Amino acid sequence: MGKSIQKILVLVVILFLNLNLKSESIVSNKTKHNSNPILLKIPKLTFQMIEESKKGWIMKNGLDFSGAVYDPIRHKIYQFGGGHATGTFPNVVYEFDFKQLIWEGLTTSVPPSDYSAERALKDSEGKKLGGIKWKGKIYPGSRHMYGGVRIIPGTSKVILLSSMEFIGGRSQMPNRGKDYRANYQGGTGLWIFDVLKKEWIVLKNKSGMVSTYGSGAITPKKPNWAYHFGYRIKHKINLLTGESVKMPSGKLVGYPGLNYCPEDGKFYASPCTSKMPHAKLVCIFDPMKEVWLYKTPTGSLPFSYDRDMVWDSLQKVFVCFTTKGVRYYSPVENKWYDLKAENEEIGKHKALWHHHIYDPINNVHIGINPKWKTFAFKFDDKGGVLPGTGLKFN
């Protein structure tokens, strides 16, 4: 890629993130989304399967160790990632529509056979950006996302805070994948998907944007900065300039997701490795002071390996789907609660990964299992009824 094209891409990112930020924020404040009658009728403390995709064979591996994010402006869920070690090697952006309760692909998947050295996306200095030029457009390569799929506050732009990993689809790649590491794996590019235009843009930074196996976070109080806590890199990235600033690493063992609490403006995670029986810590990142805080919670500690604790704005607690059912965490009490629910077998998926989203319009928690079965869980239609819920922060 020539220097002129690289400069244009950077300018496009700046224009999208700077000029459109205010206009999209105005839209989000004025837009009123209609609730879905099916979701509203779900009884409290009940799981219900709401979509069992018949396109599973097409969407195969798209959920492997990947993540999803909720867009409050358009009232949609977006999913990306999965399948770096599979033959399908998917890199499709999927959208979940709350009106029709269906999944649709917004982009096509680049076949492994086209990941040639010539098509690899690189900057003017020849450094790989973790993507591919395909049919006149650019795409990020297939990758596991873990907790790295995020939405830029005030926009409908999805950002990827993880890089490409080891090879997948080797047998279908040119030269059986021998050129993959030199042209695709890793990469310094930060990828952003414009939902409205259904197009990707990439921001380049010489120090490297992200790494594999990481957690990402963005706060509406500092929307121009994205935080990435990976195994190799722990830093914040300026989305307008590409500036990188080192951050304290924290104690994020395993693959936890960082989720925002609007009550105190901090990000929460419950880290747990695959060999730990449950999460012994609650890790809290303060983006204003840029420090980590740690609490040792009481109560029914969850097994939260590669899962999120998701904020419920009505109950004012974090909810976590585990292999043994539902747990919720009260930040005010610093306590985990066990929540017994109807049809809870639906929510007991070992490989749920980071596909847990809270929908404030319909007041339900959404989960997507690896077979593209989407379920909804209703906590309660009223806040503050169960212990630890609805409590005010100091």
C-alpha positions as CSV (number, residue, x, y, z in Angstrom):
1,M,0.0,0.0,0.0
2,G,1.4,3.4,-1.0
3,K,1.9,6.3,1.4
4,S,-0.9,8.3,-0.1
5,I,-3.4,5.5,0.4
6,Q,-2.2,5.0,3.9
7,K,-2.7,8.7,4.7
8,I,-6.2,8.6,3.2
9,L,-7.1,5.7,5.5
10,V,-5.9,7.5,8.6
11,L,-7.8,10.6,7.5
12,V,-10.9,8.5,7.0
13,V,-10.6,7.1,10.5
14,I,-10.2,10.6,12.0
15,L,-13.2,11.9,10.0
16,F,-15.4,9.0,11.0
17,L,-14.5,9.1,14.7
18,N,-14.3,12.8,15.1
19,L,-16.9,14.4,12.9
20,N,-19.5,11.6,13.2
21,L,-19.2,11.2,16.9
22,K,-21.4,14.1,17.8
23,S,-24.0,13.5,15.1
24,E,-24.4,9.8,16.1
25,S,-24.7,10.8,19.7
26,I,-27.5,13.1,18.9
27,V,-29.3,10.3,17.0
28,S,-28.9,7.9,20.0
29,N,-30.5,10.5,22.3
30,K,-33.5,11.0,20.1
31,T,-34.1,7.4,18.8
32,K,-36.7,5.4,20.6
33,H,-36.6,1.7,19.9
34,N,-39.7,-0.5,20.1
35,S,-39.7,-3.4,22.4
36,N,-40.3,-7.0,21.1
37,P,-43.5,-8.6,22.4
38,I,-41.9,-12.1,22.5
39,L,-39.1,-10.8,24.8
40,L,-41.5,-8.8,27.0
41,K,-43.7,-11.8,27.7
42,I,-40.8,-13.9,29.0
43,P,-41.6,-14.6,32.7
44,K,-39.2,-13.5,35.3
45,L,-36.3,-15.9,36.3
46,T,-36.9,-17.8,33.0
47,F,-34.7,-18.8,30.1
48,Q,-36.3,-19.0,26.6
49,M,-34.8,-20.0,23.3
50,I,-35.6,-17.2,20.8
51,E,-33.6,-18.2,17.7
52,E,-32.2,-21.4,16.4
53,S,-30.4,-20.5,13.2
54,K,-30.9,-22.8,10.3
55,K,-27.8,-21.3,8.7
56,G,-25.4,-22.9,11.2
57,W,-23.5,-24.8,8.5
58,I,-22.8,-21.4,6.8
59,M,-21.9,-19.7,10.1
60,K,-19.8,-22.6,11.3
61,N,-16.9,-21.6,13.6
62,G,-17.9,-18.0,13.7
63,L,-18.5,-18.2,17.4
64,D,-15.2,-20.0,18.4
65,F,-13.6,-18.0,21.2
66,S,-15.0,-14.8,19.8
67,G,-17.1,-11.9,21.1
68,A,-20.2,-9.8,20.6
69,V,-21.2,-6.3,21.4
70,Y,-24.5,-4.3,21.8
71,D,-25.1,-1.1,19.8
72,P,-27.5,1.1,21.8
73,I,-27.9,3.5,18.8
74,R,-29.3,1.0,16.4
75,H,-30.5,-1.6,19.0
76,K,-28.5,-4.4,17.4
77,I,-26.0,-7.0,18.4
78,Y,-22.8,-7.4,16.4
79,Q,-20.6,-10.5,16.4
80,F,-17.1,-11.0,14.9
81,G,-14.4,-13.6,15.1
82,G,-13.7,-17.3,15.6
83,G,-12.2,-20.1,13.7
84,H,-8.5,-19.4,13.4
85,A,-7.6,-23.1,13.6
86,T,-10.5,-24.3,11.4
87,G,-10.9,-25.0,7.7
88,T,-13.6,-22.3,7.3
89,F,-11.4,-19.5,8.7
90,P,-14.4,-17.1,9.0
91,N,-14.2,-13.3,9.1
92,V,-17.9,-12.3,8.7
93,V,-19.6,-9.5,10.7
94,Y,-23.0,-10.8,11.9
95,E,-25.9,-8.6,13.1
96,F,-28.8,-9.7,15.4
97,D,-32.1,-7.9,14.8
98,F,-34.3,-7.5,17.9
99,K,-37.4,-6.8,15.8
100,Q,-37.3,-10.1,13.8
101,L,-35.1,-12.0,16.2
102,I,-32.8,-13.2,13.4
103,W,-29.1,-13.2,12.6
104,E,-27.8,-11.9,9.2
105,G,-24.3,-11.6,7.8
106,L,-23.3,-8.0,6.9
107,T,-20.2,-9.0,5.0
108,T,-19.0,-12.1,3.1
109,S,-16.2,-14.3,4.3
110,V,-12.9,-14.3,2.5
111,P,-12.0,-18.0,1.6
112,P,-8.7,-19.4,2.9
113,S,-7.6,-20.0,-0.7
114,D,-7.3,-16.3,-1.2
115,Y,-5.0,-15.5,1.7
116,S,-2.0,-15.2,-0.6
117,A,1.1,-13.1,0.1
118,E,0.2,-10.7,-2.7
119,R,-3.2,-9.9,-1.2
120,A,-1.9,-9.3,2.4
121,L,-2.6,-5.8,3.6
122,K,0.5,-3.9,4.6
123,D,1.5,-0.3,5.3
124,S,3.9,1.9,3.3
125,E,6.8,0.4,5.2
126,G,5.8,-3.2,4.4
127,K,4.5,-4.0,7.9
128,K,1.5,-6.4,8.0
129,L,-1.8,-4.9,9.2
130,G,-3.5,-8.2,9.9
131,G,-5.9,-8.1,6.9
132,I,-6.4,-8.8,3.3
133,K,-7.3,-6.9,0.1
134,W,-10.1,-8.8,-1.5
135,K,-12.5,-7.9,-4.4
136,G,-11.6,-4.2,-4.2
137,K,-12.1,-3.9,-0.4
138,I,-10.1,-4.5,2.8
139,Y,-11.0,-7.0,5.5
140,P,-9.4,-8.1,8.8
141,G,-8.3,-11.7,8.7
142,S,-10.0,-14.4,10.7
143,R,-9.1,-14.3,14.4
144,H,-10.4,-15.3,17.9
145,M,-11.6,-12.1,19.6
146,Y,-12.2,-13.2,23.2
147,G,-13.2,-10.0,25.1
148,G,-12.0,-7.7,22.3
149,V,-15.1,-6.8,20.3
150,R,-16.3,-3.3,21.4
151,I,-18.4,-0.4,20.2
152,I,-17.0,3.1,20.1
153,P,-19.2,5.2,22.4
154,G,-21.7,7.4,20.6
155,T,-21.2,5.6,17.3
156,S,-22.2,2.5,15.4
157,K,-18.6,1.5,14.8
158,V,-17.3,-1.8,16.0
159,I,-13.7,-2.0,17.0
160,L,-11.5,-5.1,17.1
161,L,-9.1,-5.2,20.1
162,S,-7.4,-8.5,19.2
163,S,-4.9,-9.4,16.4
164,M,-4.7,-12.4,14.1
165,E,-3.4,-15.6,15.6
166,F,-1.8,-18.8,14.3
167,I,-2.8,-20.3,11.1
168,G,-6.2,-21.8,10.2
169,G,-7.4,-23.5,7.1
170,R,-3.8,-24.4,6.2
171,S,-4.7,-27.1,3.7
172,Q,-6.8,-24.6,1.7
173,M,-4.3,-21.7,1.6
174,P,-1.9,-20.9,-1.1
175,N,1.4,-22.8,-0.7
176,R,-0.3,-24.6,2.2
177,G,-0.1,-21.6,4.4
178,K,3.7,-21.3,4.4
179,D,3.4,-17.5,3.8
180,Y,0.8,-16.9,6.5
181,R,3.1,-16.0,9.4
182,A,5.1,-13.5,7.3
183,N,2.1,-11.7,5.8
184,Y,-0.9,-12.1,8.2
185,Q,-0.2,-13.3,11.7
186,G,-0.2,-10.6,14.3
187,G,-0.2,-7.3,12.5
188,T,-0.1,-3.7,13.8
189,G,-3.5,-2.7,12.5
190,L,-6.5,-1.6,14.6
191,W,-9.6,-2.6,12.7
192,I,-12.9,-0.6,12.8
193,F,-16.2,-1.6,11.1
194,D,-18.6,1.1,10.0
195,V,-22.0,-0.6,10.5
196,L,-23.9,1.9,8.4
197,K,-21.6,1.7,5.4
198,K,-20.7,-2.0,6.0
199,E,-17.1,-1.2,5.4
200,W,-13.8,-1.8,7.2
201,I,-11.1,0.8,7.9
202,V,-7.8,0.2,9.6
203,L,-5.6,2.5,11.7
204,K,-1.9,1.8,11.8
205,N,0.6,2.4,14.7
206,K,4.3,1.6,14.5
207,S,4.4,0.3,18.0
208,G,1.7,-2.3,17.3
209,M,-2.0,-1.8,18.2
210,V,-3.1,-5.0,19.8
211,S,-2.1,-8.6,20.6
212,T,-3.8,-12.0,20.8
213,Y,-5.8,-13.2,23.8
214,G,-6.8,-9.9,25.2
215,S,-9.6,-7.9,26.8
216,G,-10.7,-4.5,25.5
217,A,-12.6,-1.6,27.0
218,I,-13.8,1.9,26.0
219,T,-15.4,4.4,28.3
220,P,-17.9,7.1,27.1
221,K,-16.0,9.5,29.4
222,K,-12.9,9.2,27.1
223,P,-14.3,7.9,23.8
224,N,-11.2,8.7,21.8
225,W,-9.2,6.1,23.8
226,A,-9.4,2.3,23.6
227,Y,-7.8,0.1,26.3
228,H,-6.3,-3.2,25.4
229,F,-5.0,-5.7,28.1
230,G,-3.4,-8.5,26.2
231,Y,-0.7,-11.0,27.0
232,R,2.0,-9.1,25.1
233,I,0.7,-5.5,25.2
234,K,-1.2,-3.6,27.9
235,H,-1.9,-0.1,26.7
236,K,-4.4,2.6,25.7
237,I,-4.6,3.7,22.1
238,N,-5.7,7.1,20.8
239,L,-8.2,6.4,18.0
240,L,-7.5,9.8,16.3
241,T,-3.7,9.8,16.4
242,G,-2.7,6.2,16.9
243,E,-0.7,7.2,20.0
244,S,0.0,4.3,22.4
245,V,0.5,4.7,26.2
246,K,1.5,1.8,28.4
247,M,-1.0,0.7,31.1
248,P,-0.6,-1.4,34.3
249,S,-1.3,-5.0,33.5
250,G,-3.6,-6.1,36.2
251,K,-4.5,-9.6,37.3
252,L,-6.6,-10.7,34.3
253,V,-5.8,-14.4,34.3
254,G,-7.7,-16.5,31.8
255,Y,-9.7,-14.7,29.1
256,P,-12.1,-12.4,31.0
257,G,-14.1,-9.6,29.4
258,L,-14.1,-6.1,30.8
259,N,-17.6,-4.6,31.1
260,Y,-18.6,-1.0,31.9
261,C,-20.5,0.1,35.0
262,P,-22.1,3.5,34.4
263,E,-22.8,4.0,38.1
264,D,-19.1,4.5,39.0
265,G,-17.6,4.7,35.5
266,K,-15.3,1.7,36.0
267,F,-14.8,-1.6,34.2
268,Y,-15.3,-4.9,35.9
269,A,-14.0,-8.5,35.3
270,S,-14.2,-11.8,37.2
271,P,-11.0,-13.6,36.0
272,C,-10.8,-17.4,36.3
273,T,-8.6,-19.9,34.6
274,S,-9.8,-23.2,33.3
275,K,-8.3,-25.0,36.3
276,M,-9.8,-22.7,38.9
277,P,-13.1,-23.9,40.5
278,H,-14.3,-20.3,40.7
279,A,-13.4,-16.6,40.4
280,K,-11.6,-15.5,43.6
281,L,-11.2,-11.8,42.6
282,V,-13.2,-9.0,41.1
283,C,-10.8,-6.8,39.1
284,I,-11.9,-3.2,38.6
285,F,-10.2,-0.8,36.2
286,D,-10.6,2.9,36.8
287,P,-10.1,4.6,33.4
288,M,-9.9,8.1,34.9
289,K,-7.1,7.3,37.3
290,E,-5.9,4.4,35.1
291,V,-5.3,2.1,38.1
292,W,-6.5,-1.4,39.0
293,L,-8.6,-2.1,42.1
294,Y,-9.2,-5.5,43.5
295,K,-11.9,-7.0,45.7
296,T,-12.3,-10.4,47.3
297,P,-16.0,-11.1,47.0
298,T,-18.2,-13.2,49.2
299,G,-21.1,-15.4,48.3
300,S,-21.6,-18.0,45.5
301,L,-18.5,-17.4,43.4
302,P,-18.9,-18.3,39.7
303,F,-16.7,-20.3,37.4
304,S,-16.2,-17.5,34.9
305,Y,-13.4,-18.8,32.6
306,D,-13.6,-17.0,29.2
307,R,-16.9,-15.4,30.2
308,D,-18.2,-11.9,31.0
309,M,-19.9,-10.4,33.9
310,V,-22.5,-8.2,32.2
311,W,-24.1,-5.0,33.7
312,D,-27.9,-5.1,34.2
313,S,-28.9,-1.4,34.4
314,L,-32.3,-2.2,36.0
315,Q,-31.1,-4.4,38.7
316,K,-27.8,-2.5,39.1
317,V,-25.8,-5.8,39.3
318,F,-23.5,-7.8,37.1
319,V,-24.9,-11.1,35.7
320,C,-22.7,-14.0,34.7
321,F,-23.9,-17.2,32.9
322,T,-21.9,-20.2,34.2
323,T,-21.9,-23.9,33.6
324,K,-23.9,-24.3,36.8
325,G,-26.5,-21.6,36.2
326,V,-26.8,-17.9,36.8
327,R,-24.8,-15.8,39.2
328,Y,-25.1,-12.1,39.9
329,Y,-22.7,-9.8,41.6
330,S,-23.6,-6.7,43.7
331,P,-20.8,-4.1,43.5
332,V,-22.2,-2.3,46.5
333,E,-22.2,-5.4,48.7
334,N,-19.2,-7.0,47.0
335,K,-21.1,-10.3,46.9
336,W,-22.1,-13.0,44.4
337,Y,-25.5,-14.5,44.5
338,D,-26.8,-17.8,43.1
339,L,-30.0,-17.2,41.0
340,K,-32.3,-20.2,40.5
341,A,-34.2,-20.0,37.2
342,E,-36.7,-21.9,35.1
343,N,-35.3,-23.7,32.0
344,E,-31.8,-22.8,33.2
345,E,-30.3,-25.8,31.3
346,I,-30.7,-23.6,28.2
347,G,-28.1,-21.2,29.7
348,K,-25.6,-23.8,30.9
349,H,-23.2,-23.8,27.9
350,K,-19.6,-24.6,28.6
351,A,-18.5,-22.8,25.5
352,L,-20.6,-19.6,25.8
353,W,-17.4,-17.4,25.6
354,H,-18.1,-13.7,25.2
355,H,-21.6,-13.9,23.7
356,H,-23.6,-12.5,26.6
357,I,-25.4,-9.1,26.0
358,Y,-27.9,-7.2,28.1
359,D,-30.7,-5.6,26.2
360,P,-32.1,-2.6,28.1
361,I,-35.0,-2.1,25.8
362,N,-36.6,-5.5,26.5
363,N,-34.8,-6.0,29.8
364,V,-33.4,-9.4,28.9
365,H,-30.0,-11.0,28.9
366,I,-29.1,-12.5,25.5
367,G,-26.7,-15.5,25.1
368,I,-25.5,-17.2,22.0
369,N,-24.1,-20.7,22.2
370,P,-21.6,-22.2,19.7
371,K,-24.3,-23.8,17.6
372,W,-25.9,-20.4,16.9
373,K,-28.8,-21.0,19.3
374,T,-29.8,-17.6,20.8
375,F,-31.5,-17.6,24.2
376,A,-33.0,-14.8,26.4
377,F,-33.1,-14.7,30.2
378,K,-35.5,-12.4,32.1
379,F,-34.2,-11.4,35.5
380,D,-37.2,-9.5,36.8
381,D,-39.5,-6.8,35.4
382,K,-38.9,-4.8,38.6
383,G,-35.6,-3.7,40.0
384,G,-34.5,-4.0,43.6
385,V,-36.7,-7.0,44.5
386,L,-34.0,-9.7,45.0
387,P,-31.2,-9.4,47.6
388,G,-28.3,-7.1,46.5
389,T,-30.2,-5.6,43.5
390,G,-31.2,-2.0,43.0
391,L,-28.7,-0.6,45.6
392,K,-27.4,2.9,45.3
393,F,-23.7,3.6,44.8
394,N,-22.0,6.0,47.2
